């Protein structure tokens, strides 16, 4: 039998090794559980998570809905990437200046463009899901991902979608937005909006 030699009051004595392991095992197990919880748990009291949520709301409420592009510098990184994988899969908007211009172009084409954020879900330390709806009336020409110009339709569009947002390492700015959007089908009782699955924490 393996033993663990210990010294007590100047004398050596032996203790079975399996009994030492049995005593230590619960402590190590508890430490592992605590570490796992600390790594995966995102508390609503985490000020960095709340800051992420606040920046998401600022992007939709102030930049997209009000055209306040001056905020862009404080909200996104220099290498920021915006991409719509459903409608404009070949288009990428890269960088602060390009994104600001893109927002201005969209707001010129849709002067009454307005976004409403439904849910914001923080799913891990640097990723956020956002469910949103928007509406706007096309009053000026637009261009597609291939640069072709389209005449204004003078119709009001209703769109719903989900953004998958990646923040930078310190969670201070948005680094990438991937958009999944679809046209809201009007119904007699109102727009039919497909709700996404419930994220980890919802604000």
C-alpha positions in Angstrom: 0.0 0.0 0.0 1.3 3.4 -0.9 1.7 5.8 2.0 2.3 9.5 2.5 5.0 10.3 5.1 4.3 13.3 7.3 6.1 14.9 10.2 4.4 15.7 13.5 6.2 17.0 16.6 9.6 15.8 15.3 8.4 12.3 14.5 7.6 10.7 11.2 4.5 8.7 10.6 2.8 7.2 7.6 -0.8 7.8 6.3 -2.4 5.8 3.5 -2.1 7.7 0.3 -5.7 6.9 -0.8 -7.1 8.5 2.4 -5.2 11.7 1.5 -6.6 11.7 -2.0 -10.1 11.1 -0.7 -9.7 14.1 1.6 -8.4 16.4 -1.2 -10.7 15.2 -4.0 -13.9 17.1 -2.8 -11.9 20.3 -2.5 -10.5 20.0 -6.0 -13.9 19.1 -7.4 -15.4 22.2 -5.8 -12.7 24.4 -7.2 -13.2 23.0 -10.7 -17.0 23.6 -10.5 -16.4 27.1 -9.3 -13.9 27.8 -12.0 -16.3 26.5 -14.7 -19.1 28.6 -13.4 -16.8 31.7 -13.3 -15.8 31.1 -16.9 -19.2 30.5 -18.4 -21.5 32.6 -16.2 -22.3 36.1 -17.5 -23.8 38.1 -14.7 -26.2 41.0 -15.3 -24.1 42.8 -12.7 -21.1 42.7 -14.9 -20.6 46.3 -16.0 -18.8 45.3 -19.2 -21.8 43.2 -20.3 -24.1 46.1 -19.5 -21.8 48.4 -21.5 -22.1 46.1 -24.5 -25.9 46.2 -24.3 -25.8 50.0 -24.0 -23.6 50.4 -27.1 -25.9 48.1 -29.1 -28.9 50.3 -28.2 -26.9 53.4 -29.1 -26.1 52.0 -32.5 -29.7 51.3 -33.3 -31.5 54.1 -31.5 -29.1 57.0 -32.2 -27.0 56.0 -35.3 -29.5 54.1 -37.4 -32.7 55.8 -36.3 -31.5 59.3 -35.8 -28.5 59.5 -38.1 -26.1 60.5 -35.3 -23.0 59.2 -37.1 -20.7 61.2 -34.8 -21.1 58.3 -32.4 -19.6 55.8 -34.8 -16.1 56.6 -33.7 -16.9 55.6 -30.1 -19.0 52.5 -31.0 -16.9 50.5 -33.5 -13.3 49.5 -34.0 -11.1 50.8 -36.8 -11.3 47.4 -38.6 -15.0 47.0 -38.1 -16.9 44.8 -40.6 -20.6 45.0 -41.5 -22.1 42.3 -43.7 -25.7 41.2 -44.6 -25.5 37.5 -45.4 -29.1 37.3 -46.7 -29.7 40.3 -49.0 -26.3 41.6 -49.7 -24.0 38.6 -49.3 -21.3 40.0 -51.6 -21.2 43.4 -49.9 -18.9 44.3 -47.0 -18.7 47.6 -45.2 -15.3 47.9 -43.6 -14.1 50.7 -41.3 -15.6 53.6 -39.5 -15.7 56.0 -42.5 -17.3 53.5 -44.8 -19.9 52.5 -42.2 -20.8 56.2 -41.5 -21.2 56.8 -45.2 -23.3 53.7 -45.5 -25.7 54.8 -42.7 -26.0 58.2 -44.3 -26.8 56.7 -47.7 -29.5 54.5 -46.2 -31.0 57.4 -44.3 -31.0 59.5 -47.5 -32.9 56.8 -49.3 -35.2 56.2 -46.4 -35.5 59.5 -44.5 -37.9 58.1 -41.9 -35.8 55.0 -41.2 -36.5 53.8 -37.7 -35.3 50.8 -35.7 -36.8 49.1 -32.7 -34.7 46.7 -30.6 -36.7 43.8 -29.4 -34.2 41.7 -27.5 -30.5 41.9 -26.7 -28.9 38.6 -25.6 -25.3 38.4 -24.3 -24.3 34.8 -25.2 -20.6 34.9 -24.1 -18.0 37.5 -23.2 -17.6 39.0 -26.7 -20.8 38.0 -28.6 -24.3 39.5 -28.6 -27.5 38.6 -30.5 -29.9 41.4 -31.3 -33.5 41.0 -32.5 -34.8 44.1 -34.2 -37.5 45.5 -36.5 -37.4 48.5 -38.7 -39.5 50.5 -41.1 -38.7 53.2 -43.7 -40.2 54.8 -46.8 -38.0 54.7 -50.0 -38.1 58.3 -51.3 -34.7 58.4 -53.1 -32.7 56.2 -55.4 -30.8 53.2 -53.9 -28.0 51.0 -55.2 -27.6 47.2 -54.8 -24.5 45.3 -53.8 -23.3 45.4 -57.5 -23.6 49.2 -57.7 -26.7 49.2 -59.9 -29.0 52.2 -59.2 -32.7 51.7 -58.4 -35.4 54.3 -58.6 -37.3 55.1 -55.4 -40.4 52.9 -54.9 -42.2 55.4 -52.5 -43.3 52.3 -50.5 -42.9 51.8 -46.8 -40.9 48.7 -46.0 -41.1 46.6 -42.8 -38.1 44.5 -42.0 -37.2 42.2 -39.1 -33.9 40.6 -38.4 -31.2 39.3 -36.1 -27.7 40.7 -35.8 -24.8 38.6 -34.5 -22.4 41.1 -33.1 -18.8 40.5 -32.1 -17.0 42.9 -29.7 -13.3 43.5 -29.4 -11.3 41.8 -26.6 -12.0 44.4 -23.9 -15.7 44.6 -25.0 -15.5 48.3 -25.4 -16.4 48.5 -29.2 -18.2 46.5 -31.8 -15.8 44.7 -34.2 -18.2 42.9 -36.5 -21.9 42.7 -37.3 -23.4 39.8 -39.3 -27.1 40.5 -40.3 -29.8 38.0 -40.9 -33.0 39.8 -42.0 -36.2 39.1 -43.7 -39.3 41.0 -44.9 -42.1 41.1 -42.3 -45.3 39.6 -43.8 -48.3 41.8 -43.0 -51.3 40.1 -41.4 -54.8 41.2 -40.5 -53.8 41.3 -36.9 -50.5 43.0 -37.5 -47.0 42.0 -38.7 -45.9 38.4 -38.3 -42.5 38.5 -36.5 -40.6 35.3 -35.9 -39.0 35.4 -32.5 -35.5 34.0 -32.1 -34.6 31.4 -29.4 -34.1 32.9 -26.0 -30.4 33.8 -25.5 -28.4 33.3 -22.3 -29.3 36.7 -20.8 -31.8 39.1 -22.2 -32.0 42.8 -21.6 
